[in-house]
């Protein structure tokens, strides 16, 4: 269609300069209105009763209508542009890319009591550097600093210091889940794996935060823990694109019930000095127990992962059977004094008579690492002898050493 000179003149007088796509959006209704105006003019020219005055008056009204359309179309274009593009998860990734400090807390379902509070710090290169979590419900404090973990238990008055890859995995998992710096990328990855479903909503009031709903399939919410279908609703500030809170719900029967709310208190505010050192916070009655430097587990050497996993399980069971409990505990590994003492008590109370079978190891389900083995054992407790299947989990403790993470009797056990 050939451009109408009158419309071009009107558009040329505007101070607002739309792009080509917006200009087409504005021009279309104006062209249609002008065509109707010209059709009306032709109809009027064939009528002798219309008169010149009426024709001029109608022409002026038509031009005024076109001018009004121009103004309306421009306003629509400006409003569309002022609201910005639709929200995408990448906008939050961009908003937090240079932020190094995150401070947030988990409130209970009533939002009256604090369950836990966390501080996360990244180094200048964007790598996770330090994490502190206060577990108010359990009376403990955990600090992770470049792979080394300090865990202060007020109940046991003990500060445990250890280095364990699996525990580090859990810390990284925690940061990926709740720290906006990695949470969005984590969710996108889990969505690609089919573990979660993500839906970006739009609130009725445009002043409210943007809701991003994440549905976790059963057993996908926490590492190594059976969980129902879970739902998280991320509330994204419309202006800053930062998270303000995350509502956590669990599917109970046919409806979701509130389990807690993560509240984000501040962004990029440097923490108080010493917040990542627990030595200054312990009392005189608190004991310190460290496994740093101890050769727990077994060195992998040139063995494959499956070979070292079977070796760890076999040597642990052999030492147990021979009543070399110190050797068994050293292969098994531990992270605190109570873990070591509980293992020693279990080995001493239960005699291992025979290692009947050790099955082939199977990989643990992501995001957990390591392997699981089924071991058929003949044991005796007091005067009772039975044969049962044990589930033994073998994990990497350091990049080169493997240890047993846990052992438990399978619910299906055959007694003799």
N, C-alpha and C positions, 0 to 999 in steps of 0.2 A: 504494500500500500504506500502511495506517495505521501510523504509528510505534509500535513496541513500547515500553511504558513502562519495562521493565527495561533494554532497550538504551539508551534515552535517558538513564536514570539512570547507567549505566556511562560513557557518553560524557561526560555532564555532570561526572563526577568527574575527568576527565583534565585535567592542567594544560596539555598541548599543545593548541593551538587551530588546527586545519587550516582552509584556506579551503573554499569550497563544493565545488569539484571534488575535493579530497582527502577531504573528509568523505563524499562519495558513494562514493569508492573504498574507504574504510574500512568504510562501513555495509553494502555489498553482501554480502561474505562472512559478516558477523555475522548479517544477516537470514536468510540461507540456513541457517546453523547453528542458529539459534533455531527455524526452522520444522521442521528435522529433530528437534530436541529435543521440540517440542510433539507431533509425530506419534508419537514414541516413547512420550510420556506417555499418549497415548490408547490405544496398543496395550497398555501395561502395565495400564491401568485395567480392561481387559476380561478380564485373566487372573487367575483366582482363586488361582493358585499363586505369583504374584509376591510377594505380601505387602507390607505397608506399609513395612517396613524397606528392602527392595530398591528400592522406588519412590523413597523419599526419597534413598537413596544414589545412584541413577542420576540423579535430578534435580540433586543437588549436583555430580555429575561433569559433567553437561551444562552447568551454569552456569559451572563452572570452565573448561570448554573454550571457552565463549563469551568469558570474561574473557581467556583466553590469546589468542584470536583478536583481541580488541580490542588487546591489547599488541602482537601481531605486526603488525597492520595499521598501528598508529601508528608502530612502528619503521620499517616500509617507507616510510611517508609522510615521516618525518624523514630517512631515508637518501636518498630521491629528492630531497628539497629541499636536502640538504647537498652533493650533487654538482653542483648548479646546472644551468642550461640547457645544451643541447648547444652546442659551440663553433661560432661563426660568424665569418667574416672581419671583420665589423664590430667585434667585440670587440677585435681588435688595432688597428684604426683608432682606437677610443676610447682604448685604452691609451697610444698615442703622440701623441695630439693636442696635448699641451702640452710635448712634448719638443723641445728646440731643438738638441741636440748628439748626433751619432751617430758612433761610432768602430768600424770593423770592418776585417777583412782577409781576403784570399783565400789559402788554403793550397793546396799542390799535392795531387795525389791521395793521397800518402802521409801528408799532414798534418804533415810534418816541416819543410818549407821554405815561407817566405812569398813569394808571387808578387807581391802588391801590398797596400797598406794605405791606407785612406781615412778622411778626416775630413770630415764634412758639418755645416754650421751654417745655421740658419734665423734670420730676423729676428723681432722680437716679434710681427709680424703673420702669421707662418707662411709667409713667402715664402723660397724658397731664396736664400741670401745668399753663402755661400762654400763652396768644395769644394777639398780637396787630396787628390791620389792619388800615392803613391810607387810607381813601376813598377820593382821590384827586378830583374826579368828583363831589362828593356831599359835600365836605367841612366838613368832620367829621372824628373823630378818635375814634376807639373802642378798649378797653382793657378788656380782660376777665382774671380773676385771681381766680382760684379755686372756680368757681361758681358765683362769684360776677362780674358784668359787669359795666364798666364806659364808658359812651358815651358822647363825647364832640362834640357839634354842634357849629361850628363857625357862622353859619347863625343866630341861635337863641341866641348865646352867653350863652349857658347853658351846664352844666355838670350834666348828669343824672347818678345816681348810683342805681342799682337795682339787685335783685336776682330772676331769673325766669328760671324754668326748660326748657321751650320751647326755650328760647333764648340760653340756654346752649346747647340744642340739635342742634341748628343751628351752633354753634361754633364747636361742635364735628363733625358735618357733613362737615363743611368747612375743618377742619383738615384732616378728612378721605379722602376727595376728592383731596386735593392739597398738602398735606404733605406726602412725600414718605414713611414715617415711617408706615403709615396706608393705604395709597392710594392703594397699590397693594392688600392687604387683602380685602379692601372694594370692589375693582373691581371684585375680584374672587367671593365674596359673591353675588354681584349684577348679575354676570354672571350665577351663580347657580339659581338665582330667575328668570332668563329670561329677566332682565331689560336691559342688555347690551350684546354686542358681542365683543369679543377680538380676534385680529389677530396679531401675531408676524411676522414681515417681515424681509427681508434681503436686505440692500442697495446694489446697483451695485458696489460702491466703499467700500471695506471692512474697510477703514479707517473712514468712516462715522458712526454716532451713529446708534444704532439698533432702528427701528421704531416699536412702539406697538400701533396699531390702536384700539380705543374703540368707538363703535357705541352705543349711548343711544337711546332707544325707545322714542317716543313722550311723553312729560310730566314727564320724569324720570331724567331730568338733575338737576333741582333745587327743593327745598322743597316748596310745595304748590304753584307752579307757572306754568301756562300753557306755554309749550315750544315745538318747533318743534323737529324733530329728530336732535340730536347733534352728533358731532364727535370730539374726542380728539386724537391727535397723540403724544404719549409720546416718547421723544428722549432719549435713554439710552446710556450713555457712554460705549463704548465697553470694556475699560480697568477696570474702577472702578465700573461699573454696576449702577452708580448713574444717576438720571434724570438731564438733562441739560436744557430742556425746554418742554413745552406742548403747542401744537397748538390747538386752540379751533375754531371749525367751526360749522355753522348752515346750515341745509338743507333748501334752499329756492328754491321752485319749484322743479327742477330736478337736482340741483347741490349744492355742499357745498360752502359756502362763509365764509371767515375768519372773526372771531369776536374778537379775541385777542390772545395773546401769554403769557403764564406764563414762566418767566425766573428765574432759580435757581441761585442765586448770590454767595452763599457760604454755606458750610456745617460745622457744629460743631465749629463755631466761636462764643465765648461768646459775648453777647450783651452789649451795653453800660449801665452802672448803671443808674437806674431810668427810663428806657425805658417803663416799665410797670406801671408807676405812672403818672397820668395826672394832679394831683393837682398842680404840679410845672410848668405846661405848660399853665395854664389858666391866663387870664388877670384880672385886677381889676374890669372890667365891667361884667365879667362872673359870673352868679349865679349858685349855686349848689342845686340840687333837688334830694333828696334821699327817696326811699321807703323801705329801709332796716329797719326791725323791725315793719313795718305796717302789720296788720292782714287783708290783702286784700283777697277777695274770701271767701269761706266757708270751715270749717274743715270737713274732710270726716268721721272721727270717725269709727263706725262699719258698715257704709253703703257700699254697693258694688259700683263699679265704675259707673254703669248705674244709680243707685239710686242717687248718689251725683251729677251726671251730670244733671239729671232732676230737682233736688232740686235747684241747682245753677240757672238754667234757669228760673224756676218758681218764685223764690224769687226775682231775678232781675226784672222780668216783673211786679211782684206784687208791688214792691217798686216804680217802674216807674209809674204804674197806679195810685198809691196813692200819687204821687208827692213827695215822700221821696227821693229826688234826691241824697242827700249825701249817703244814704244807698244804693241806686242803684249803684252809682259810686264805693262804697267800695266793693260790691259784684262783680261788673264787673272787677275791677282791672285796673291798668295802670302802665306804666314804666317811664313816664316823665310828666312834667307839661302840655305841649301842648296836650298830650293824654287825660289827665284828663279834661282840659278846653273844648276841642272839644266834649267830651262825655256829659258834663253838658249842653252845648249849644244845642246839639241834643235832649236831654231829655226835655228841657224847651220849645223848639219850636214845638215839636210834642206831642200831647196829646194821651196817650194810653187809649182808652175807654173800650176795652174788650179783654180778652185773650180767643180766640175762641177754639184753640186746640194746644197742644204740642205733637209732634210726638215722636215715640220711637227713642232714639239716635242710630246713626250708627257710627262705628269706623272710624277714619280718616285714609286716605291712608298712608302707610309707605313712608318715614321715620318719618312723622308727628305723634304726639301722641294725645290722647284725642278723642272727639266725636263731631258729628255734629247733630243738631236737626232742624227740620222744624217747625216753629211756625206760626199759622194763627192768625193775630192780626187785630183788628178794631181800626183805628187811625183817628185823626182829626188834620188838619193843617189849622188854620184860620177858614173859613167857609166850607172847603172841608172835607168830611168824606169818607174814603175808607177802604176796607178790602184787606189785602195783606199777602203774605207768606214771612216770614223772615227766613234767614239761620243764626243760632246762633252756634258758635264754642265754646266749653267748653274744657279747657285744665287744666292740673295740674300745679299749680304755684310752690309749694314746694312738698316734698314727702307726705305731709298730707293735703294740702289745694288746692282747685280747684277754678278757676275763668273763666270768659268769655274772650276769646281771641279776638273775633271780632263778629260783627253783621252787617247784610246787608239785604236789600230787594231783594227778588228773582226777576229776570227779568219778571217772569209771575205773574202779580198782577191784581186782579179784583177790579175795582173801582165801587163805588156806588154813 
